[in-house]
Amino acid sequence: MWSPPLQGWYKCNTDGTSKGNPGQAACLGIYRNFKGEVIGCFAHNIGIATALVAEIMGVVLAIECASNKHWNCLWLECDSQLVSLAFKNPRIIPWQLKNRWKNCITKINTMNFFISHVYREGNNCADKLASLGLSLNQFTWWDNPPMVIRGDLFRNRLGLPCYRFC
């Protein structure tokens, strides 16, 4: 279940997807305030990549966008435990993202920053937006959420759970 950040903080849920491993890949981030209101979101088709590269690229872009917008109290939440571990063990980072990762670490050292893991059920909006990212030709930013996730965002704001059935 999605939970809001504290007042004065921004929460960004990120995700990455790869149709094949490697395969066509995309990443995204959804920023919300303490009321659960979307203040912006992005999706980016990154071409052919592994799932790990897609997940980490989502985190990199989320930190870069937050820094550029001066959102200096950032709670990052993702459904990849490996990505969460990368903040403690940078050897996990794929070589092609090492420089951008190091730049992001420098940025978060100037922020109030927190990262957490959430199961996919708590990241359902990001999961849906990742699929949309595969259809894009370039990095896309929305000030208002795309229609495809508005119903899920509403359920999140109400505190309703999202179930995944096997």
C-alpha positions as CSV (number, residue, x, y, z in Angstrom):
1,M,0.0,0.0,0.0
2,W,1.3,3.5,-0.9
3,S,2.0,5.9,2.0
4,P,2.6,9.6,1.7
5,P,5.7,11.5,2.7
6,L,5.9,14.0,5.6
7,Q,4.9,17.5,5.0
8,G,7.8,19.4,3.2
9,W,9.0,16.2,1.6
10,Y,8.5,14.8,-1.9
11,K,8.1,11.1,-2.5
12,C,9.2,9.6,-5.8
13,N,8.2,6.1,-6.7
14,T,10.4,4.7,-9.5
15,D,10.3,1.6,-11.6
16,G,12.1,0.1,-14.6
17,T,11.0,-2.6,-17.1
18,S,12.7,-4.6,-19.7
19,K,10.8,-6.8,-22.2
20,G,13.5,-9.4,-22.4
21,N,16.7,-9.3,-20.4
22,P,18.2,-7.5,-22.2
23,G,15.3,-6.1,-24.3
24,Q,13.3,-3.0,-25.0
25,A,13.5,-1.1,-21.7
26,A,11.9,2.0,-20.0
27,C,12.0,3.7,-16.6
28,L,9.9,6.2,-14.8
29,G,9.3,8.2,-11.7
30,I,6.1,9.6,-10.0
31,Y,6.6,12.5,-7.6
32,R,3.9,13.2,-5.0
33,N,3.6,15.6,-2.0
34,F,2.3,14.9,1.5
35,K,-1.3,15.0,0.3
36,G,-0.7,12.3,-2.2
37,E,-1.0,14.8,-5.1
38,V,1.1,14.3,-8.1
39,I,3.5,17.2,-8.7
40,G,5.2,15.6,-11.7
41,C,6.1,12.4,-13.3
42,F,8.4,11.2,-16.1
43,A,8.9,8.2,-18.3
44,H,11.8,7.4,-20.6
45,N,12.4,4.7,-23.2
46,I,16.0,3.8,-22.8
47,G,16.3,1.4,-25.7
48,I,17.8,-2.1,-25.3
49,A,18.8,-2.7,-21.7
50,T,18.6,-5.2,-18.8
51,A,16.0,-4.9,-16.1
52,L,18.7,-3.8,-13.6
53,V,19.8,-1.0,-15.9
54,A,16.2,0.2,-16.4
55,E,15.6,0.1,-12.6
56,I,18.8,2.0,-11.8
57,M,18.2,4.5,-14.7
58,G,14.8,5.3,-13.1
59,V,16.5,6.1,-9.8
60,V,19.2,8.2,-11.5
61,L,16.6,10.3,-13.5
62,A,14.5,10.7,-10.3
63,I,17.4,12.1,-8.4
64,E,18.5,14.3,-11.3
65,C,15.0,15.7,-11.8
66,A,14.5,16.4,-8.1
67,S,17.8,18.1,-7.8
68,N,17.0,20.3,-10.9
69,K,13.7,21.3,-9.4
70,H,15.3,22.0,-5.9
71,W,13.1,19.3,-4.2
72,N,15.7,18.8,-1.5
73,C,13.7,16.6,0.8
74,L,13.3,13.4,-1.3
75,W,12.0,10.0,-0.3
76,L,12.7,7.6,-3.1
77,E,10.8,4.3,-3.2
78,C,11.3,1.4,-5.6
79,D,10.2,-2.2,-5.9
80,S,13.8,-3.5,-6.6
81,Q,15.6,-4.6,-3.5
82,L,18.8,-4.7,-5.5
83,V,18.5,-1.0,-6.3
84,S,18.0,-0.2,-2.6
85,L,21.2,-2.2,-1.9
86,A,23.1,-0.2,-4.5
87,F,23.2,2.8,-2.2
88,K,25.3,0.7,0.3
89,N,27.2,-1.3,-2.3
90,P,27.9,0.7,-5.5
91,R,29.6,-2.4,-7.1
92,I,26.0,-3.4,-8.1
93,I,25.8,-0.4,-10.5
94,P,26.3,-1.4,-14.2
95,W,29.4,0.1,-15.7
96,Q,27.5,2.3,-18.2
97,L,25.8,4.1,-15.3
98,K,28.7,4.5,-13.0
99,N,29.5,8.2,-13.7
100,R,25.8,9.3,-13.5
101,W,25.4,7.2,-10.3
102,K,28.4,9.0,-8.7
103,N,27.0,12.4,-9.7
104,C,23.7,11.4,-8.1
105,I,25.4,10.3,-4.9
106,T,27.0,13.8,-4.8
107,K,23.5,15.4,-5.3
108,I,21.8,13.4,-2.5
109,N,24.6,14.3,-0.1
110,T,23.3,17.8,-0.3
111,M,19.7,16.7,0.3
112,N,17.6,15.2,3.0
113,F,17.3,11.8,1.3
114,F,15.7,8.5,2.2
115,I,15.3,5.3,0.1
116,S,13.0,2.5,0.8
117,H,11.8,-0.7,-0.8
118,V,8.2,-1.4,-1.5
119,Y,6.6,-4.5,-2.9
120,R,5.1,-4.2,-6.4
121,E,1.6,-3.9,-5.0
122,G,2.6,-0.6,-3.3
123,N,4.2,0.6,-6.5
124,N,1.3,-0.1,-8.9
125,C,1.2,3.4,-10.4
126,A,4.8,3.3,-11.3
127,D,4.5,-0.2,-12.6
128,K,1.7,0.9,-15.1
129,L,3.6,4.0,-16.1
130,A,6.7,1.9,-16.9
131,S,4.7,0.1,-19.6
132,L,3.7,3.4,-21.1
133,G,7.4,4.4,-21.2
134,L,8.1,1.6,-23.6
135,S,5.8,3.3,-26.2
136,L,7.6,6.7,-26.0
137,N,10.4,8.0,-28.3
138,Q,12.1,10.2,-25.8
139,F,12.2,11.4,-22.2
140,T,8.7,12.7,-21.3
141,W,7.7,14.9,-18.3
142,W,4.1,15.4,-17.2
143,D,3.0,18.1,-14.7
144,N,-0.3,16.2,-14.4
145,P,-0.5,12.4,-14.4
146,P,-1.4,10.5,-17.5
147,M,-4.9,9.1,-17.7
148,V,-3.6,5.5,-17.5
149,I,-2.7,5.9,-13.8
150,R,-5.3,8.3,-12.5
151,G,-7.6,5.6,-11.1
152,D,-4.7,4.0,-9.2
153,L,-3.5,7.3,-7.9
154,F,-7.0,8.0,-6.5
155,R,-7.1,4.6,-4.8
156,N,-3.6,5.3,-3.4
157,R,-4.8,8.6,-1.9
158,L,-7.7,6.9,-0.3
159,G,-5.3,4.4,1.3
160,L,-6.8,1.4,-0.5
161,P,-4.6,-1.6,-1.1
162,C,-3.7,-3.0,-4.5
163,Y,-3.7,-6.8,-4.7
164,R,-1.7,-9.0,-7.0
165,F,-3.3,-12.4,-7.6
166,C,-1.1,-15.4,-8.6
